[in-house]
Amino acid sequence: MLRERDAAAAARVAAAVPADRYRGFTLLLADRRSAFAVNCDERTVTVDELAPGYHMVTPDGCDVPSSPRFAAHFDALRAAAPPAPAAGD
């Protein structure tokens, strides 16, 4: 995936990963044009394109509303002011 020129190409490579050769994972692939969440549950690999906006990765995957962590924190994440790195934030 790291050899690819953009996130879309890397996502196509990720989709071909044999799920049974890896432990479960969630991987984010992004560039300036697009972003993808790659999820593996050791049986299947799914690749979901992420819309612009806020997303949360938890041990259950990316943007999983049934995740307790997502349910507890996503609304606060979405309501928070964007960070300002130039101001030390």
PDB file of N, CA, C and O in Angstrom:
ATOM      1  N   MET A   1       0.815  -1.185   0.000  1.00  0.00           N
ATOM      2  CA  MET A   1       0.000   0.000   0.000  1.00  0.00           C
ATOM      3  C   MET A   1       0.862   1.254   0.000  1.00  0.00           C
ATOM      4  O   MET A   1       0.511   2.257  -0.621  1.00  0.00           O
ATOM      5  N   LEU A   2       1.990   1.194   0.697  1.00  0.00           N
ATOM      6  CA  LEU A   2       2.852   2.365   0.779  1.00  0.00           C
ATOM      7  C   LEU A   2       3.494   2.714  -0.558  1.00  0.00           C
ATOM      8  O   LEU A   2       3.957   3.840  -0.746  1.00  0.00           O
ATOM      9  N   ARG A   3       3.526   1.784  -1.468  1.00  0.00           N
ATOM     10  CA  ARG A   3       4.115   2.050  -2.784  1.00  0.00           C
ATOM     11  C   ARG A   3       3.169   2.795  -3.719  1.00  0.00           C
ATOM     12  O   ARG A   3       3.591   3.307  -4.756  1.00  0.00           O
ATOM     13  N   GLU A   4       1.894   2.856  -3.351  1.00  0.00           N
ATOM     14  CA  GLU A   4       0.896   3.465  -4.243  1.00  0.00           C
ATOM     15  C   GLU A   4       0.985   4.981  -4.215  1.00  0.00           C
ATOM     16  O   GLU A   4       1.466   5.568  -3.246  1.00  0.00           O
ATOM     17  N   ARG A   5       0.514   5.614  -5.294  1.00  0.00           N
ATOM     18  CA  ARG A   5       0.627   7.058  -5.444  1.00  0.00           C
ATOM     19  C   ARG A   5      -0.481   7.832  -4.735  1.00  0.00           C
ATOM     20  O   ARG A   5      -0.327   9.023  -4.464  1.00  0.00           O
ATOM     21  N   ASP A   6      -1.600   7.164  -4.430  1.00  0.00           N
ATOM     22  CA  ASP A   6      -2.680   7.875  -3.750  1.00  0.00           C
ATOM     23  C   ASP A   6      -3.505   6.904  -2.910  1.00  0.00           C
ATOM     24  O   ASP A   6      -3.341   5.687  -2.990  1.00  0.00           O
ATOM     25  N   ALA A   7      -4.384   7.471  -2.112  1.00  0.00           N
ATOM     26  CA  ALA A   7      -5.179   6.656  -1.181  1.00  0.00           C
ATOM     27  C   ALA A   7      -6.110   5.697  -1.916  1.00  0.00           C
ATOM     28  O   ALA A   7      -6.315   4.571  -1.462  1.00  0.00           O
ATOM     29  N   ALA A   8      -6.672   6.122  -3.037  1.00  0.00           N
ATOM     30  CA  ALA A   8      -7.587   5.248  -3.778  1.00  0.00           C
ATOM     31  C   ALA A   8      -6.857   4.002  -4.279  1.00  0.00           C
ATOM     32  O   ALA A   8      -7.393   2.897  -4.198  1.00  0.00           O
ATOM     33  N   ALA A   9      -5.652   4.169  -4.791  1.00  0.00           N
ATOM     34  CA  ALA A   9      -4.873   3.025  -5.258  1.00  0.00           C
ATOM     35  C   ALA A   9      -4.488   2.130  -4.076  1.00  0.00           C
ATOM     36  O   ALA A   9      -4.547   0.905  -4.180  1.00  0.00           O
ATOM     37  N   ALA A  10      -4.100   2.733  -2.967  1.00  0.00           N
ATOM     38  CA  ALA A  10      -3.758   1.955  -1.774  1.00  0.00           C
ATOM     39  C   ALA A  10      -4.972   1.174  -1.270  1.00  0.00           C
ATOM     40  O   ALA A  10      -4.834   0.042  -0.807  1.00  0.00           O
ATOM     41  N   ALA A  11      -6.155   1.773  -1.360  1.00  0.00           N
ATOM     42  CA  ALA A  11      -7.385   1.092  -0.932  1.00  0.00           C
ATOM     43  C   ALA A  11      -7.676  -0.119  -1.809  1.00  0.00           C
ATOM     44  O   ALA A  11      -8.147  -1.142  -1.312  1.00  0.00           O
ATOM     45  N   ARG A  12      -7.402  -0.016  -3.105  1.00  0.00           N
ATOM     46  CA  ARG A  12      -7.601  -1.169  -3.993  1.00  0.00           C
ATOM     47  C   ARG A  12      -6.659  -2.310  -3.606  1.00  0.00           C
ATOM     48  O   ARG A  12      -7.054  -3.475  -3.629  1.00  0.00           O
ATOM     49  N   VAL A  13      -5.425  -1.980  -3.255  1.00  0.00           N
ATOM     50  CA  VAL A  13      -4.478  -3.006  -2.809  1.00  0.00           C
ATOM     51  C   VAL A  13      -4.967  -3.615  -1.489  1.00  0.00           C
ATOM     52  O   VAL A  13      -4.924  -4.832  -1.314  1.00  0.00           O
ATOM     53  N   ALA A  14      -5.426  -2.777  -0.573  1.00  0.00           N
ATOM     54  CA  ALA A  14      -5.910  -3.261   0.723  1.00  0.00           C
ATOM     55  C   ALA A  14      -7.089  -4.210   0.556  1.00  0.00           C
ATOM     56  O   ALA A  14      -7.212  -5.181   1.303  1.00  0.00           O
ATOM     57  N   ALA A  15      -7.951  -3.944  -0.410  1.00  0.00           N
ATOM     58  CA  ALA A  15      -9.125  -4.787  -0.630  1.00  0.00           C
ATOM     59  C   ALA A  15      -8.739  -6.208  -1.032  1.00  0.00           C
ATOM     60  O   ALA A  15      -9.518  -7.143  -0.844  1.00  0.00           O
ATOM     61  N   ALA A  16      -7.544  -6.368  -1.583  1.00  0.00           N
ATOM     62  CA  ALA A  16      -7.092  -7.684  -2.036  1.00  0.00           C
ATOM     63  C   ALA A  16      -6.310  -8.448  -0.966  1.00  0.00           C
ATOM     64  O   ALA A  16      -5.871  -9.571  -1.213  1.00  0.00           O
ATOM     65  N   VAL A  17      -6.132  -7.861   0.211  1.00  0.00           N
ATOM     66  CA  VAL A  17      -5.389  -8.520   1.287  1.00  0.00           C
ATOM     67  C   VAL A  17      -6.151  -9.770   1.733  1.00  0.00           C
ATOM     68  O   VAL A  17      -7.355  -9.694   1.978  1.00  0.00           O
ATOM     69  N   PRO A  18      -5.478 -10.913   1.843  1.00  0.00           N
ATOM     70  CA  PRO A  18      -6.161 -12.117   2.338  1.00  0.00           C
ATOM     71  C   PRO A  18      -6.439 -11.991   3.844  1.00  0.00           C
ATOM     72  O   PRO A  18      -5.517 -11.997   4.660  1.00  0.00           O
ATOM     73  N   ALA A  19      -7.689 -11.880   4.184  1.00  0.00           N
ATOM     74  CA  ALA A  19      -8.094 -11.595   5.572  1.00  0.00           C
ATOM     75  C   ALA A  19      -7.607 -12.642   6.557  1.00  0.00           C
ATOM     76  O   ALA A  19      -7.285 -12.312   7.699  1.00  0.00           O
ATOM     77  N   ASP A  20      -7.550 -13.883   6.142  1.00  0.00           N
ATOM     78  CA  ASP A  20      -7.178 -14.946   7.082  1.00  0.00           C
ATOM     79  C   ASP A  20      -5.683 -14.968   7.403  1.00  0.00           C
ATOM     80  O   ASP A  20      -5.250 -15.762   8.238  1.00  0.00           O
ATOM     81  N   ARG A  21      -4.893 -14.120   6.764  1.00  0.00           N
ATOM     82  CA  ARG A  21      -3.449 -14.078   7.047  1.00  0.00           C
ATOM     83  C   ARG A  21      -3.090 -13.022   8.083  1.00  0.00           C
ATOM     84  O   ARG A  21      -1.928 -12.910   8.476  1.00  0.00           O
ATOM     85  N   TYR A  22      -4.075 -12.246   8.530  1.00  0.00           N
ATOM     86  CA  TYR A  22      -3.808 -11.148   9.458  1.00  0.00           C
ATOM     87  C   TYR A  22      -4.783 -11.183  10.624  1.00  0.00           C
ATOM     88  O   TYR A  22      -5.906 -11.669  10.495  1.00  0.00           O
ATOM     89  N   ARG A  23      -4.344 -10.667  11.754  1.00  0.00           N
ATOM     90  CA  ARG A  23      -5.246 -10.463  12.888  1.00  0.00           C
ATOM     91  C   ARG A  23      -6.137  -9.268  12.545  1.00  0.00           C
ATOM     92  O   ARG A  23      -5.844  -8.520  11.613  1.00  0.00           O
ATOM     93  N   GLY A  24      -7.201  -9.095  13.284  1.00  0.00           N
ATOM     94  CA  GLY A  24      -8.119  -8.002  13.002  1.00  0.00           C
ATOM     95  C   GLY A  24      -7.443  -6.640  13.104  1.00  0.00           C
ATOM     96  O   GLY A  24      -6.565  -6.430  13.942  1.00  0.00           O
ATOM     97  N   PHE A  25      -7.859  -5.724  12.246  1.00  0.00           N
ATOM     98  CA  PHE A  25      -7.298  -4.378  12.269  1.00  0.00           C
ATOM     99  C   PHE A  25      -8.245  -3.388  11.615  1.00  0.00           C
ATOM    100  O   PHE A  25      -9.149  -3.762  10.867  1.00  0.00           O
ATOM    101  N   THR A  26      -8.019  -2.119  11.914  1.00  0.00           N
ATOM    102  CA  THR A  26      -8.628  -1.006  11.195  1.00  0.00           C
ATOM    103  C   THR A  26      -7.478  -0.120  10.753  1.00  0.00           C
ATOM    104  O   THR A  26      -6.640   0.272  11.566  1.00  0.00           O
ATOM    105  N   LEU A  27      -7.438   0.194   9.472  1.00  0.00           N
ATOM    106  CA  LEU A  27      -6.373   0.989   8.882  1.00  0.00           C
ATOM    107  C   LEU A  27      -7.003   2.168   8.164  1.00  0.00           C
ATOM    108  O   LEU A  27      -7.961   1.999   7.409  1.00  0.00           O
ATOM    109  N   LEU A  28      -6.476   3.352   8.393  1.00  0.00           N
ATOM    110  CA  LEU A  28      -6.941   4.530   7.667  1.00  0.00           C
ATOM    111  C   LEU A  28      -5.943   4.851   6.576  1.00  0.00           C
ATOM    112  O   LEU A  28      -4.735   4.885   6.810  1.00  0.00           O
ATOM    113  N   LEU A  29      -6.464   5.088   5.375  1.00  0.00           N
ATOM    114  CA  LEU A  29      -5.656   5.489   4.230  1.00  0.00           C
ATOM    115  C   LEU A  29      -6.212   6.825   3.748  1.00  0.00           C
ATOM    116  O   LEU A  29      -7.413   6.940   3.505  1.00  0.00           O
ATOM    117  N   ALA A  30      -5.362   7.828   3.607  1.00  0.00           N
ATOM    118  CA  ALA A  30      -5.873   9.140   3.214  1.00  0.00           C
ATOM    119  C   ALA A  30      -4.819   9.932   2.464  1.00  0.00           C
ATOM    120  O   ALA A  30      -3.618   9.761   2.674  1.00  0.00           O
ATOM    121  N   ASP A  31      -5.288  10.790   1.596  1.00  0.00           N
ATOM    122  CA  ASP A  31      -4.462  11.802   0.962  1.00  0.00           C
ATOM    123  C   ASP A  31      -5.313  13.070   0.889  1.00  0.00           C
ATOM    124  O   ASP A  31      -6.354  13.143   1.542  1.00  0.00           O
ATOM    125  N   ARG A  32      -4.906  14.038   0.134  1.00  0.00           N
ATOM    126  CA  ARG A  32      -5.648  15.306   0.086  1.00  0.00           C
ATOM    127  C   ARG A  32      -6.981  15.197  -0.647  1.00  0.00           C
ATOM    128  O   ARG A  32      -7.822  16.088  -0.525  1.00  0.00           O
ATOM    129  N   ARG A  33      -7.189  14.130  -1.400  1.00  0.00           N
ATOM    130  CA  ARG A  33      -8.419  13.989  -2.190  1.00  0.00           C
ATOM    131  C   ARG A  33      -9.434  13.021  -1.610  1.00  0.00           C
ATOM    132  O   ARG A  33     -10.639  13.208  -1.782  1.00  0.00           O
ATOM    133  N   SER A  34      -8.956  11.978  -0.919  1.00  0.00           N
ATOM    134  CA  SER A  34      -9.897  10.962  -0.440  1.00  0.00           C
ATOM    135  C   SER A  34      -9.334  10.248   0.787  1.00  0.00           C
ATOM    136  O   SER A  34      -8.143  10.320   1.089  1.00  0.00           O
ATOM    137  N   ALA A  35     -10.237   9.557   1.479  1.00  0.00           N
ATOM    138  CA  ALA A  35      -9.850   8.795   2.666  1.00  0.00           C
ATOM    139  C   ALA A  35     -10.676   7.518   2.724  1.00  0.00           C
ATOM    140  O   ALA A  35     -11.826   7.484   2.288  1.00  0.00           O
ATOM    141  N   PHE A  36     -10.069   6.470   3.269  1.00  0.00           N
ATOM    142  CA  PHE A  36     -10.710   5.167   3.339  1.00  0.00           C
ATOM    143  C   PHE A  36     -10.425   4.523   4.691  1.00  0.00           C
ATOM    144  O   PHE A  36      -9.355   4.712   5.269  1.00  0.00           O
ATOM    145  N   ALA A  37     -11.390   3.768   5.183  1.00  0.00           N
ATOM    146  CA  ALA A  37     -11.201   2.934   6.363  1.00  0.00           C
ATOM    147  C   ALA A  37     -11.189   1.489   5.888  1.00  0.00           C
ATOM    148  O   ALA A  37     -12.136   1.023   5.255  1.00  0.00           O
ATOM    149  N   VAL A  38     -10.117   0.794   6.197  1.00  0.00           N
ATOM    150  CA  VAL A  38      -9.979  -0.620   5.849  1.00  0.00           C
ATOM    151  C   VAL A  38     -10.154  -1.412   7.144  1.00  0.00           C
ATOM    152  O   VAL A  38      -9.435  -1.181   8.116  1.00  0.00           O
ATOM    153  N   ASN A  39     -11.096  -2.334   7.158  1.00  0.00           N
ATOM    154  CA  ASN A  39     -11.365  -3.153   8.342  1.00  0.00           C
ATOM    155  C   ASN A  39     -11.178  -4.620   7.997  1.00  0.00           C
ATOM    156  O   ASN A  39     -11.633  -5.091   6.954  1.00  0.00           O
ATOM    157  N   CYS A  40     -10.502  -5.336   8.888  1.00  0.00           N
ATOM    158  CA  CYS A  40     -10.318  -6.780   8.732  1.00  0.00           C
ATOM    159  C   CYS A  40     -10.760  -7.445  10.033  1.00  0.00           C
ATOM    160  O   CYS A  40     -10.312  -7.067  11.115  1.00  0.00           O
ATOM    161  N   ASP A  41     -11.639  -8.436   9.917  1.00  0.00           N
ATOM    162  CA  ASP A  41     -12.071  -9.176  11.104  1.00  0.00           C
ATOM    163  C   ASP A  41     -11.542 -10.613  11.087  1.00  0.00           C
ATOM    164  O   ASP A  41     -12.081 -11.485  11.769  1.00  0.00           O
ATOM    165  N   GLU A  42     -10.504 -10.851  10.319  1.00  0.00           N
ATOM    166  CA  GLU A  42      -9.845 -12.146  10.154  1.00  0.00           C
ATOM    167  C   GLU A  42     -10.631 -13.093   9.246  1.00  0.00           C
ATOM    168  O   GLU A  42     -10.184 -14.207   8.973  1.00  0.00           O
ATOM    169  N   ARG A  43     -11.806 -12.648   8.777  1.00  0.00           N
ATOM    170  CA  ARG A  43     -12.591 -13.429   7.810  1.00  0.00           C
ATOM    171  C   ARG A  43     -12.773 -12.655   6.514  1.00  0.00           C
ATOM    172  O   ARG A  43     -12.714 -13.225   5.424  1.00  0.00           O
ATOM    173  N   THR A  44     -12.996 -11.340   6.641  1.00  0.00           N
ATOM    174  CA  THR A  44     -13.216 -10.494   5.466  1.00  0.00           C
ATOM    175  C   THR A  44     -12.474  -9.172   5.640  1.00  0.00           C
ATOM    176  O   THR A  44     -12.179  -8.740   6.754  1.00  0.00           O
ATOM    177  N   VAL A  45     -12.188  -8.555   4.517  1.00  0.00           N
ATOM    178  CA  VAL A  45     -11.619  -7.212   4.493  1.00  0.00           C
ATOM    179  C   VAL A  45     -12.645  -6.318   3.809  1.00  0.00           C
ATOM    180  O   VAL A  45     -13.109  -6.625   2.710  1.00  0.00           O
ATOM    181  N   THR A  46     -12.996  -5.222   4.454  1.00  0.00           N
ATOM    182  CA  THR A  46     -13.895  -4.254   3.837  1.00  0.00           C
ATOM    183  C   THR A  46     -13.170  -2.925   3.720  1.00  0.00           C
ATOM    184  O   THR A  46     -12.353  -2.568   4.569  1.00  0.00           O
ATOM    185  N   VAL A  47     -13.479  -2.203   2.663  1.00  0.00           N
ATOM    186  CA  VAL A  47     -12.902  -0.885   2.431  1.00  0.00           C
ATOM    187  C   VAL A  47     -14.062   0.084   2.237  1.00  0.00           C
ATOM    188  O   VAL A  47     -14.872  -0.075   1.323  1.00  0.00           O
ATOM    189  N   ASP A  48     -14.133   1.086   3.104  1.00  0.00           N
ATOM    190  CA  ASP A  48     -15.203   2.077   3.028  1.00  0.00           C
ATOM    191  C   ASP A  48     -14.591   3.448   2.780  1.00  0.00           C
ATOM    192  O   ASP A  48     -13.685   3.871   3.499  1.00  0.00           O
ATOM    193  N   GLU A  49     -15.091   4.141   1.758  1.00  0.00           N
ATOM    194  CA  GLU A  49     -14.638   5.506   1.525  1.00  0.00           C
ATOM    195  C   GLU A  49     -15.262   6.404   2.590  1.00  0.00           C
ATOM    196  O   GLU A  49     -16.449   6.283   2.894  1.00  0.00           O
ATOM    197  N   LEU A  50     -14.472   7.290   3.145  1.00  0.00           N
ATOM    198  CA  LEU A  50     -14.950   8.198   4.184  1.00  0.00           C
ATOM    199  C   LEU A  50     -15.332   9.531   3.573  1.00  0.00           C
ATOM    200  O   LEU A  50     -14.569  10.118   2.805  1.00  0.00           O
ATOM    201  N   ALA A  51     -16.514  10.002   3.916  1.00  0.00           N
ATOM    202  CA  ALA A  51     -16.965  11.319   3.459  1.00  0.00           C
ATOM    203  C   ALA A  51     -16.190  12.390   4.225  1.00  0.00           C
ATOM    204  O   ALA A  51     -15.690  12.124   5.317  1.00  0.00           O
ATOM    205  N   PRO A  52     -16.086  13.584   3.672  1.00  0.00           N
ATOM    206  CA  PRO A  52     -15.447  14.670   4.431  1.00  0.00           C
ATOM    207  C   PRO A  52     -16.167  14.866   5.767  1.00  0.00           C
ATOM    208  O   PRO A  52     -17.388  14.726   5.845  1.00  0.00           O
ATOM    209  N   GLY A  53     -15.416  15.186   6.802  1.00  0.00           N
ATOM    210  CA  GLY A  53     -16.015  15.416   8.110  1.00  0.00           C
ATOM    211  C   GLY A  53     -15.285  14.662   9.193  1.00  0.00           C
ATOM    212  O   GLY A  53     -14.148  14.228   9.012  1.00  0.00           O
ATOM    213  N   TYR A  54     -15.951  14.511  10.321  1.00  0.00           N
ATOM    214  CA  TYR A  54     -15.369  13.866  11.488  1.00  0.00           C
ATOM    215  C   TYR A  54     -15.633  12.364  11.466  1.00  0.00           C
ATOM    216  O   TYR A  54     -16.706  11.910  11.069  1.00  0.00           O
ATOM    217  N   HIS A  55     -14.636  11.611  11.898  1.00  0.00           N
ATOM    218  CA  HIS A  55     -14.747  10.161  11.991  1.00  0.00           C
ATOM    219  C   HIS A  55     -14.055   9.725  13.266  1.00  0.00           C
ATOM    220  O   HIS A  55     -13.154  10.405  13.756  1.00  0.00           O
ATOM    221  N   MET A  56     -14.474   8.595  13.800  1.00  0.00           N
ATOM    222  CA  MET A  56     -13.865   8.078  15.018  1.00  0.00           C
ATOM    223  C   MET A  56     -13.528   6.599  14.829  1.00  0.00           C
ATOM    224  O   MET A  56     -14.368   5.796  14.421  1.00  0.00           O
ATOM    225  N   VAL A  57     -12.274   6.265  15.138  1.00  0.00           N
ATOM    226  CA  VAL A  57     -11.830   4.876  15.102  1.00  0.00           C
ATOM    227  C   VAL A  57     -11.816   4.357  16.531  1.00  0.00           C
ATOM    228  O   VAL A  57     -11.217   4.964  17.418  1.00  0.00           O
ATOM    229  N   THR A  58     -12.474   3.239  16.742  1.00  0.00           N
ATOM    230  CA  THR A  58     -12.506   2.581  18.051  1.00  0.00           C
ATOM    231  C   THR A  58     -12.032   1.139  17.842  1.00  0.00           C
ATOM    232  O   THR A  58     -11.784   0.737  16.705  1.00  0.00           O
ATOM    233  N   PRO A  59     -11.903   0.368  18.901  1.00  0.00           N
ATOM    234  CA  PRO A  59     -11.530  -1.039  18.722  1.00  0.00           C
ATOM    235  C   PRO A  59     -12.540  -1.816  17.863  1.00  0.00           C
ATOM    236  O   PRO A  59     -12.229  -2.898  17.365  1.00  0.00           O
ATOM    237  N   ASP A  60     -13.742  -1.264  17.693  1.00  0.00           N
ATOM    238  CA  ASP A  60     -14.772  -1.924  16.892  1.00  0.00           C
ATOM    239  C   ASP A  60     -14.714  -1.555  15.416  1.00  0.00           C
ATOM    240  O   ASP A  60     -15.422  -2.157  14.608  1.00  0.00           O
ATOM    241  N   GLY A  61     -13.886  -0.577  15.043  1.00  0.00           N
ATOM    242  CA  GLY A  61     -13.784  -0.143  13.656  1.00  0.00           C
ATOM    243  C   GLY A  61     -13.961   1.358  13.552  1.00  0.00           C
ATOM    244  O   GLY A  61     -13.861   2.081  14.543  1.00  0.00           O
ATOM    245  N   CYS A  62     -14.222   1.810  12.357  1.00  0.00           N
ATOM    246  CA  CYS A  62     -14.384   3.238  12.096  1.00  0.00           C
ATOM    247  C   CYS A  62     -15.874   3.583  11.996  1.00  0.00           C
ATOM    248  O   CYS A  62     -16.615   2.974  11.225  1.00  0.00           O
ATOM    249  N   ASP A  63     -16.291   4.564  12.785  1.00  0.00           N
ATOM    250  CA  ASP A  63     -17.682   5.050  12.759  1.00  0.00           C
ATOM    251  C   ASP A  63     -18.698   3.941  13.036  1.00  0.00           C
ATOM    252  O   ASP A  63     -19.645   3.754  12.272  1.00  0.00           O
ATOM    253  N   VAL A  64     -18.496   3.213  14.125  1.00  0.00           N
ATOM    254  CA  VAL A  64     -19.407   2.132  14.516  1.00  0.00           C
ATOM    255  C   VAL A  64     -20.286   2.649  15.652  1.00  0.00           C
ATOM    256  O   VAL A  64     -19.850   2.674  16.803  1.00  0.00           O
ATOM    257  N   PRO A  65     -21.536   3.067  15.341  1.00  0.00           N
ATOM    258  CA  PRO A  65     -22.392   3.653  16.370  1.00  0.00           C
ATOM    259  C   PRO A  65     -22.667   2.740  17.561  1.00  0.00           C
ATOM    260  O   PRO A  65     -22.931   3.231  18.658  1.00  0.00           O
ATOM    261  N   SER A  66     -22.611   1.423  17.371  1.00  0.00           N
ATOM    262  CA  SER A  66     -22.860   0.505  18.486  1.00  0.00           C
ATOM    263  C   SER A  66     -21.655   0.366  19.411  1.00  0.00           C
ATOM    264  O   SER A  66     -21.760  -0.271  20.459  1.00  0.00           O
ATOM    265  N   SER A  67     -20.530   0.941  19.053  1.00  0.00           N
ATOM    266  CA  SER A  67     -19.353   0.912  19.917  1.00  0.00           C
ATOM    267  C   SER A  67     -19.597   1.801  21.130  1.00  0.00           C
ATOM    268  O   SER A  67     -19.988   2.957  20.969  1.00  0.00           O
ATOM    269  N   PRO A  68     -19.378   1.295  22.331  1.00  0.00           N
ATOM    270  CA  PRO A  68     -19.570   2.133  23.524  1.00  0.00           C
ATOM    271  C   PRO A  68     -18.717   3.399  23.492  1.00  0.00           C
ATOM    272  O   PRO A  68     -19.178   4.464  23.904  1.00  0.00           O
ATOM    273  N   ARG A  69     -17.498   3.296  23.015  1.00  0.00           N
ATOM    274  CA  ARG A  69     -16.615   4.468  22.959  1.00  0.00           C
ATOM    275  C   ARG A  69     -17.159   5.502  21.973  1.00  0.00           C
ATOM    276  O   ARG A  69     -17.146   6.698  22.264  1.00  0.00           O
ATOM    277  N   PHE A  70     -17.635   5.053  20.815  1.00  0.00           N
ATOM    278  CA  PHE A  70     -18.216   5.957  19.829  1.00  0.00           C
ATOM    279  C   PHE A  70     -19.434   6.656  20.427  1.00  0.00           C
ATOM    280  O   PHE A  70     -19.569   7.876  20.338  1.00  0.00           O
ATOM    281  N   ALA A  71     -20.319   5.864  21.038  1.00  0.00           N
ATOM    282  CA  ALA A  71     -21.539   6.426  21.624  1.00  0.00           C
ATOM    283  C   ALA A  71     -21.224   7.444  22.709  1.00  0.00           C
ATOM    284  O   ALA A  71     -21.931   8.443  22.846  1.00  0.00           O
ATOM    285  N   ALA A  72     -20.178   7.205  23.477  1.00  0.00           N
ATOM    286  CA  ALA A  72     -19.838   8.093  24.590  1.00  0.00           C
ATOM    287  C   ALA A  72     -19.145   9.378  24.148  1.00  0.00           C
ATOM    288  O   ALA A  72     -19.258  10.395  24.832  1.00  0.00           O
ATOM    289  N   HIS A  73     -18.430   9.360  23.021  1.00  0.00           N
ATOM    290  CA  HIS A  73     -17.553  10.486  22.715  1.00  0.00           C
ATOM    291  C   HIS A  73     -17.762  11.172  21.364  1.00  0.00           C
ATOM    292  O   HIS A  73     -17.249  12.273  21.163  1.00  0.00           O
ATOM    293  N   PHE A  74     -18.495  10.562  20.434  1.00  0.00           N
ATOM    294  CA  PHE A  74     -18.552  11.142  19.091  1.00  0.00           C
ATOM    295  C   PHE A  74     -19.225  12.509  19.062  1.00  0.00           C
ATOM    296  O   PHE A  74     -18.749  13.406  18.366  1.00  0.00           O
ATOM    297  N   ASP A  75     -20.302  12.690  19.787  1.00  0.00           N
ATOM    298  CA  ASP A  75     -20.983  13.992  19.774  1.00  0.00           C
ATOM    299  C   ASP A  75     -20.064  15.101  20.273  1.00  0.00           C
ATOM    300  O   ASP A  75     -20.074  16.206  19.731  1.00  0.00           O
ATOM    301  N   ALA A  76     -19.266  14.813  21.309  1.00  0.00           N
ATOM    302  CA  ALA A  76     -18.319  15.808  21.823  1.00  0.00           C
ATOM    303  C   ALA A  76     -17.219  16.093  20.797  1.00  0.00           C
ATOM    304  O   ALA A  76     -16.791  17.238  20.649  1.00  0.00           O
ATOM    305  N   LEU A  77     -16.770  15.077  20.104  1.00  0.00           N
ATOM    306  CA  LEU A  77     -15.766  15.271  19.055  1.00  0.00           C
ATOM    307  C   LEU A  77     -16.306  16.181  17.970  1.00  0.00           C
ATOM    308  O   LEU A  77     -15.633  17.121  17.546  1.00  0.00           O
ATOM    309  N   ARG A  78     -17.512  15.905  17.526  1.00  0.00           N
ATOM    310  CA  ARG A  78     -18.115  16.700  16.454  1.00  0.00           C
ATOM    311  C   ARG A  78     -18.359  18.138  16.900  1.00  0.00           C
ATOM    312  O   ARG A  78     -18.280  19.052  16.079  1.00  0.00           O
ATOM    313  N   ALA A  79     -18.653  18.359  18.181  1.00  0.00           N
ATOM    314  CA  ALA A  79     -18.949  19.704  18.689  1.00  0.00           C
ATOM    315  C   ALA A  79     -17.690  20.510  19.022  1.00  0.00           C
ATOM    316  O   ALA A  79     -17.761  21.731  19.155  1.00  0.00           O
ATOM    317  N   ALA A  80     -16.554  19.850  19.156  1.00  0.00           N
ATOM    318  CA  ALA A  80     -15.321  20.541  19.544  1.00  0.00           C
ATOM    319  C   ALA A  80     -14.834  21.461  18.433  1.00  0.00           C
ATOM    320  O   ALA A  80     -15.021  21.185  17.248  1.00  0.00           O
ATOM    321  N   ALA A  81     -14.215  22.543  18.835  1.00  0.00           N
ATOM    322  CA  ALA A  81     -13.607  23.454  17.857  1.00  0.00           C
ATOM    323  C   ALA A  81     -12.436  22.743  17.182  1.00  0.00           C
ATOM    324  O   ALA A  81     -11.739  21.949  17.814  1.00  0.00           O
ATOM    325  N   PRO A  82     -12.222  23.030  15.896  1.00  0.00           N
ATOM    326  CA  PRO A  82     -11.077  22.426  15.227  1.00  0.00           C
ATOM    327  C   PRO A  82      -9.775  22.854  15.912  1.00  0.00           C
ATOM    328  O   PRO A  82      -9.677  23.985  16.388  1.00  0.00           O
ATOM    329  N   PRO A  83      -8.780  21.970  15.967  1.00  0.00           N
ATOM    330  CA  PRO A  83      -7.509  22.339  16.585  1.00  0.00           C
ATOM    331  C   PRO A  83      -6.813  23.448  15.780  1.00  0.00           C
ATOM    332  O   PRO A  83      -6.992  23.566  14.568  1.00  0.00           O
ATOM    333  N   ALA A  84      -6.027  24.244  16.482  1.00  0.00           N
ATOM    334  CA  ALA A  84      -5.264  25.320  15.848  1.00  0.00           C
ATOM    335  C   ALA A  84      -3.785  25.084  16.163  1.00  0.00           C
ATOM    336  O   ALA A  84      -3.259  25.669  17.110  1.00  0.00           O
ATOM    337  N   PRO A  85      -3.112  24.236  15.384  1.00  0.00           N
ATOM    338  CA  PRO A  85      -1.709  23.912  15.682  1.00  0.00           C
ATOM    339  C   PRO A  85      -0.807  25.142  15.763  1.00  0.00           C
ATOM    340  O   PRO A  85       0.113  25.169  16.581  1.00  0.00           O
ATOM    341  N   ALA A  86      -1.043  26.149  14.944  1.00  0.00           N
ATOM    342  CA  ALA A  86      -0.200  27.357  14.963  1.00  0.00           C
ATOM    343  C   ALA A  86      -0.303  28.075  16.302  1.00  0.00           C
ATOM    344  O   ALA A  86       0.616  28.800  16.684  1.00  0.00           O
ATOM    345  N   ALA A  87      -1.409  27.884  17.024  1.00  0.00           N
ATOM    346  CA  ALA A  87      -1.606  28.528  18.313  1.00  0.00           C
ATOM    347  C   ALA A  87      -1.203  27.620  19.470  1.00  0.00           C
ATOM    348  O   ALA A  87      -1.480  27.925  20.630  1.00  0.00           O
ATOM    349  N   GLY A  88      -0.551  26.511  19.153  1.00  0.00           N
ATOM    350  CA  GLY A  88      -0.115  25.583  20.192  1.00  0.00           C
ATOM    351  C   GLY A  88      -1.175  24.592  20.614  1.00  0.00           C
ATOM    352  O   GLY A  88      -0.985  23.875  21.597  1.00  0.00           O
ATOM    353  N   ASP A  89      -2.293  24.529  19.896  1.00  0.00           N
ATOM    354  CA  ASP A  89      -3.396  23.630  20.234  1.00  0.00           C
ATOM    355  C   ASP A  89      -3.133  22.252  19.647  1.00  0.00           C
ATOM    356  O   ASP A  89      -3.945  21.343  19.817  1.00  0.00           O
TER     357      ASP A  89
END
